[in-house]
Amino acid sequence: MAFSDISLLITLCILFPIFTLIIFLKLIVRPHSAKIPIKSRHVFITGGSSGIGLALARQAAAEGARVTILARNLEKLKEAKSYIRVETGIDVNIVSADVCDVEAIKKAVESAGPIDVLICNQGIFPSNKVENLDIKDIKRTIDVNLFGTFNMVKAALPGMKNRSDRKPVSIALMSSQSGQVGIYGYTVYSASKYGLRGLAEALQQEVIAHDIHVSLVFPPDTKTLSYEEEAKKRLPLTKIIAASSSTMQVDEVAKKALNGIKSGSFFVFCNFKGFMLSIATAGVSPQRSYLKAFVEVIFAGAARIVALCHLWSWYGSIEKWHAKRNNK
Amino acid sequence: MAIADLSLLDLCILLPIFILLFLKLIVRPHSVNIQIKSRHVFITGGSRGIGLELARQAAAEGARVTILARNLERLKEAKDYIRVSTRIDVNIVSADVCDFEAVKEAVESAGPIDVLICNHGIYSGNVVENLDIKEIKSIIGINLVGTFNVVKAALPGMKYRSDRKPVSIVLMSSQSGQVGIYGYSAYSASKYGLRGLAEALQQEVIAHDIHVSLVFPPDTETLSYTEEQKKRQPLTSMIAASSSMMQTDEVAKKTLNGIKCGSFFVFCNFKGLLLYIGTAGVSPQRSYLMAFVEVVFAGVARFVGLCYLWLWYRSIEKWHAKRNIKQCF
C-alpha cells in the first residue's frame, strides 16, 4: 500500500509539471494559429514549371485554387500548363520572368493580380567543394535562391497588404533540409537556403499585423529531373552524408507543403527525419501549435544527441574516405 | 518501496554520467588549439569597429597582422592607431570583398594565412517593403558573397601551407544570424547564410587541419552601430533590447579566445550562451562538456525562446493597436 502511494506520488510529480507546461505553452505560443484556405484563392508559384513547383501547381489547381506559375522558360511553362490541364482539366496562368529581374517581377505580379498564397519555390543547387565552385555559380545561386526571393516578396507584399478580402494570406518559402544543416559539397546551396530562414523569421514579425502568415518548407532530397541531374555529379562524400536523409517523391513533398501552408505552420517538414531535424533546429523560430511546442521542449535534448551522433557518423566517414585516398 | 526509490535515484545519477561519457566518445571533430602568436592573422573589415579591435589585440599577442578594407585612408589611420597602441606595424591592403580578383591579389600579396577572419559586413535595418532593392543586394553581396570570395581566395594557400600546424577560418556572424527580427530581414538572411557556409565548409576542410569558427556578437558599440541606431525602426529597437550591448574590446577578446580553442560556435555574453544552446541544431561541438550542457539545457533554451517570441509578438500587436487608434483620431 505504501509502495503504491509512492508510485502515485512519483506519477503526480511527473504528470503535474507536464500538465503545467502544456497549459503554460498554450497561453504563450505566438503568433496565434491561423488557417489559410486555398480553394478559390490565387496561388502564385515561382519555379512552377517543373519539379516540386509543378506538383504544387497541379495539386493546388485540383483543390480549386486559381493558379499562376512563374518561370524563365516559356516553352517549359506551356508544357507545364498542358500537363496540368490534362491532369486536372484546369487552366493555370503562366508568366515568364527571371526572379532576379526587379522590373520583370513587378510586371509579372501586377499582371497576375492580387496574390493570396505566394510560394517562392525557385531554386538552383550546384554541388561541389567550395574551392572548385565557380565564383559565377556562387553568385548565381545566391542571386536566384535568396535575392530572387527577396525580390518576389517585395513585389507581392504591397498587393497582399492592401488586399480587399481580409482573409488570412500566406508567403511560403521553399527551403531545404540543407537549410537546416550544411553538408559537404553544399556550401553555397546551404548558405542560400539558411538565408531564407533569416528572411522568414524577420518577415513574419513585420507582416503579422496584416494577417500575412509565413511558412518555411524543408523538403529532403526530392526525385525531380534537376535532382537526378545533380545526383550524377555528386561528390562521393556528399552522397554518403546526404544518405542520412531519405529521398521523397515530388507529389508527397507538394502535399506536405500545401498542408503545412494551409495550417499556417511556420516550419513545414515533410517526413519523420524532417520532423526530428525541425525539433533540433527549432531555435527561436515561431511555433503556433502549443502541442508541437511541447514536443519541441521535451525532445530538444534528445534531438541534440541524435544530431551529435549524425555528426560523429559524418566526420567518421570523412576521416575514413581521406585515409583511404591517402593510402592509394 | 526502498527498491523503487533507489532505482529512481540511481537513474538520476547514472543517466547524466552515462550521457557525459557517451558524448565524450562521440563529439566530432576532435578539439584543437589554434595558436596566433607569430602566425599570420588576416582580417577583413579590419579598419574599424570589431575588426580593428581584433587586429589590435592579435598584434598585441604577437601575431603578424594584415587588415583589409576598401578605404585606404581609413586603413592608414587604423595602422597608426595600432602602432600607437601596441608599437606594432600591421600590413594594410585595400580591396573590395565583392571583387574576387582584387581579393585574390590581396591574399597573394599578404602571404600564407594562418587565421582568416572574415569580419567585413554592412547592416541596415528597415521593413522589407521599404528596403531599397539595391540595399538588399549590397547587404547580401558584401556579407555573404564577399565572404565566399575571401574564403575561396585564401583556401588554396591554407591547404598547401608549409607548416602543418592547425589553421583557422573565422566568419563573423551576429545574433541576428541566430534569430531574425523585425527590420533585419536582409541582414539576418546574410548572417544566417554564413552558418550554411560554415557547417559545410568545416566538413570540406577538416582533413587539412583547417578549423572553422562562427562568431555571434550581440549589438556592439561601434561607429556603424551608433549611426544605424539613429535610423532604427521603433519595433526593431524594442525587440533588439532583449539582448544586451557589448564593447568592441570585449567582443574581440571573446572572439580571439573562441578561435584559439577552435570552437565552432563562439558566443560573447550570457544571453549569447542561451541563444547558442537554443540554436545548436546540427552544428559541430568539439567539447563534450559543452555538448552535455547543450543536451541538458536544450529544452529550457527552447522554452526561453518561446517566451521571448511571446514578448516580441505582443509588443508588435500593442504597437500596431496604438498606431491604429492614433490613425482613427
Interface residues (C-beta under 8 A of the other chain):
Chain A: A2 F3 I6 S7 I10 L25 I28 V29 R30 P31 V102 K129 V130 E131 L133 I135 I138 K139 I142 L146 F147 F150 N151 V153 K154 L157 P158 K161 S178 G179 Q180 V181 G182 I183 Y184 G185 Y186 T187 V188 Y189 S190 A191 S192 K193 Y194 G195 L196 R197 G198 L199 A200 E201 A202 L203 Q205 E206 I208 A209 L237 I241 L277 A280 T281 A282 G283 V284 P286 Q287 A293 E296 V297 I298 F299 A300 G301 A303 R304 I305 A307 L308 C309 H310 L311 W312 W314 Y315 G316 I318 E319 H322
Chain B: M1 A4 D5 L8 I19 L23 I26 V27 R28 P29 F100 V127 V128 E129 L131 I133 I136 K137 I140 L144 V145 F148 N149 V151 K152 L155 P156 K159 S176 G177 Q178 V179 G180 I181 Y182 G183 Y184 S185 A186 Y187 S188 A189 S190 K191 Y192 G193 L194 R195 G196 L197 A198 E199 A200 L201 Q203 E204 I206 A207 L235 I239 L275 G278 T279 A280 G281 V282 P284 Q285 A291 E294 V295 V296 F297 A298 G299 A301 R302 F303 G305 L306 C307 Y308 L309 W310 W312 Y313 R314 I316 E317 H320
